[in-house]
Amino acid sequence: MPMSRTADAQTSSPRIAVVERNTKETRITVKLNLDGTGESRLSTGIGFFDHMLDQVARHGLIDLDIQAQGDLHIDGHHTIEDVGITLGQAVAQAVGDKKGLRRYGHSYVPLDEALSRVVVDFSGRPGLDLHVPFTSGMIGTMDTQLVSEFFHGFVNHAFVTLHIDNLRGVNAHHQCETVFKAFGRALRMALEIDPRAAGVIPSTKGTL
């Protein structure tokens, strides 16, 4: 997948990262470009999870290449959690010192009867507050309990504070898709470079 980069006069260097994670349970490579166009190449062995990661790429305008091999003969837990960890590490690496970053992002996304809200802060402090009352335990071959594991892995390694609320929904597919779309949209907002704050750390402390 070409890691194209859109022109941005406020970004001094490409916000690109490549991270590998190899354990006895999973082998994962994540390549990303935070200033991309939403291209994706995804292979985790879990079809619905690939679909959700594609939502993050497209709605976050992040070029995302994730190749994962995990112990799916057991279940999807290690694969989904470790993709969250590796993606978080890649985002933290690509975002750099956070100078000029908008820092905060939020989004509401509907899909038919479902509606979700996601709010993110690139605070340097990992934290997750997640409320998604899934109406089904499985979506395809993906266990809905593992949504929490993915986001825990992400926040702990991207060093962000993340609030996720599914406000309503009956169909579990719709619930999950609104969450991941809103997550991508919130990331896009938070990761934008603010031309009015070029070169400035977005914190009164002077560091994040």
C-alpha positions in Angstrom: 0.0 0.0 0.0 1.5 3.4 -0.9 2.0 5.5 2.1 1.0 8.8 0.4 1.1 12.0 2.4 -1.1 15.0 1.8 0.6 18.4 1.7 0.5 20.2 5.0 2.5 23.3 5.5 2.2 23.1 9.3 3.7 19.6 9.5 7.5 19.7 9.3 8.0 15.9 8.7 5.8 13.0 7.6 3.9 11.5 10.5 4.6 8.0 9.6 5.4 4.9 11.7 6.1 1.2 11.4 5.8 -1.0 14.5 6.2 -4.8 14.8 5.1 -6.9 17.7 6.1 -10.6 17.8 5.1 -12.9 20.7 4.3 -16.5 21.1 0.7 -15.6 20.5 0.7 -13.1 17.7 2.9 -11.6 14.9 1.8 -8.1 14.0 3.1 -5.3 11.7 1.4 -1.9 11.7 2.3 0.8 9.2 0.5 4.1 9.2 0.5 7.6 7.9 -1.5 10.1 10.0 -1.7 12.5 7.1 -3.0 10.1 4.6 -6.2 9.7 2.5 -7.8 6.7 4.3 -6.2 3.9 2.3 -6.1 0.6 4.0 -4.6 -2.9 3.7 -5.9 -5.1 6.5 -5.5 -8.8 7.3 -6.1 -10.0 10.9 -8.0 -13.2 10.2 -11.1 -11.8 11.7 -13.4 -10.4 9.0 -15.5 -8.1 11.0 -12.5 -6.7 12.9 -10.9 -5.9 9.5 -14.1 -4.1 8.6 -14.0 -2.0 11.8 -10.3 -1.1 11.2 -11.2 0.0 7.7 -13.7 2.4 9.3 -10.9 3.9 11.4 -8.7 4.4 8.3 -11.4 5.9 6.1 -13.0 8.2 8.6 -9.8 9.2 10.2 -8.0 9.8 6.9 -5.2 7.6 8.1 -3.4 5.3 5.7 -3.3 2.0 7.6 -1.6 -1.3 6.8 -2.1 -4.0 9.5 -0.9 -7.5 9.0 -1.6 -9.9 11.9 -1.2 -13.6 12.5 -2.6 -14.8 15.8 -3.7 -17.9 17.6 -7.2 -17.9 16.2 -7.5 -21.6 16.9 -8.0 -20.5 20.5 -10.0 -17.4 20.0 -9.6 -13.8 18.8 -8.6 -12.3 22.1 -4.8 -12.1 21.7 -5.1 -10.9 18.1 -7.5 -8.1 18.8 -5.8 -6.9 22.0 -2.3 -7.0 20.4 -3.5 -5.1 17.3 -4.8 -2.4 19.7 -1.4 -2.4 21.5 0.6 -2.2 18.2 -1.7 0.4 16.7 -1.4 2.6 19.8 2.4 2.3 19.7 2.4 3.3 16.1 0.2 6.4 16.7 2.3 7.5 19.6 5.4 7.2 17.5 3.9 9.0 14.5 2.4 11.9 16.4 5.8 12.9 17.8 6.1 15.8 20.3 2.5 17.0 19.6 3.5 20.5 18.7 0.7 22.3 16.9 -1.7 19.4 17.6 -5.4 20.2 18.1 -5.2 17.5 20.8 -8.9 17.1 21.5 -11.4 15.4 19.1 -15.0 14.3 19.3 -17.6 12.8 17.0 -21.2 11.6 17.0 -22.0 9.0 14.4 -25.4 7.4 13.6 -26.2 4.3 11.6 -29.9 3.6 11.3 -31.2 3.1 14.9 -27.7 3.2 16.5 -25.8 6.3 17.7 -22.4 6.5 19.3 -20.2 9.3 20.7 -16.4 9.2 21.0 -14.2 11.8 22.6 -10.4 11.6 22.6 -7.7 13.7 24.3 -4.0 13.2 23.4 -3.2 14.0 27.0 -0.2 11.7 27.6 -2.4 10.0 30.2 -3.9 6.6 29.3 -7.5 6.1 30.3 -10.6 4.5 28.9 -14.2 5.0 29.8 -16.4 2.7 27.6 -20.1 2.1 27.8 -21.4 -0.1 24.9 -24.3 -2.4 25.9 -23.9 -4.8 23.0 -27.2 -6.6 22.2 -25.2 -9.7 20.9 -22.2 -11.5 22.1 -20.8 -12.2 18.6 -20.7 -10.2 15.3 -19.6 -12.7 12.7 -16.6 -14.4 14.2 -15.7 -11.4 16.5 -16.6 -11.5 20.2 -18.0 -8.2 21.2 -16.2 -8.4 24.6 -13.0 -7.9 22.7 -13.9 -4.3 21.6 -13.0 -3.3 25.1 -9.7 -5.2 24.9 -8.8 -3.5 21.6 -9.4 0.0 23.0 -7.6 -0.7 26.3 -4.6 -1.9 24.3 -4.8 1.3 22.2 -5.1 3.9 25.0 -2.4 2.3 27.1 0.1 2.6 24.3 -1.0 5.7 22.5 -1.2 7.5 25.8 -4.6 9.0 25.2 -7.8 9.5 27.2 -10.8 8.0 25.4 -14.5 8.1 26.2 -16.8 5.9 24.2 -20.6 5.8 24.6 -23.1 3.9 22.5 -26.1 6.1 23.2 -28.6 3.8 21.5 -28.8 0.8 19.3 -30.6 -2.5 18.7 -28.4 -4.1 16.1 -25.0 -5.1 17.5 -23.3 -4.6 14.1 -24.7 -1.1 13.9 -23.6 -0.4 17.5 -20.0 -1.5 16.8 -19.7 0.3 13.5 -20.9 3.6 14.9 -18.3 3.3 17.6 -15.4 2.7 15.2 -16.5 5.3 12.7 -16.8 7.9 15.5 -13.4 6.8 16.8 -11.9 7.5 13.4 -13.6 10.9 13.1 -12.5 11.9 16.6 -8.9 10.8 15.8 -9.0 12.9 12.7 -10.0 16.0 14.6 -7.5 15.5 17.4 -4.6 14.8 15.1 -5.1 17.8 12.9 -2.4 20.5 13.0 -3.8 23.8 14.2 -2.4 26.6 12.0 -3.1 29.1 14.8 -0.9 27.1 17.2 2.0 26.1 15.0 5.0 24.8 17.0 3.1 25.1 20.3 2.5 22.2 22.7 -1.3 22.3 23.4 -1.0 22.3 27.2 -0.5 25.0 29.9 2.1 22.6 31.4 4.2 23.0 28.2 4.4 19.2 27.8 2.2 16.3 27.0 
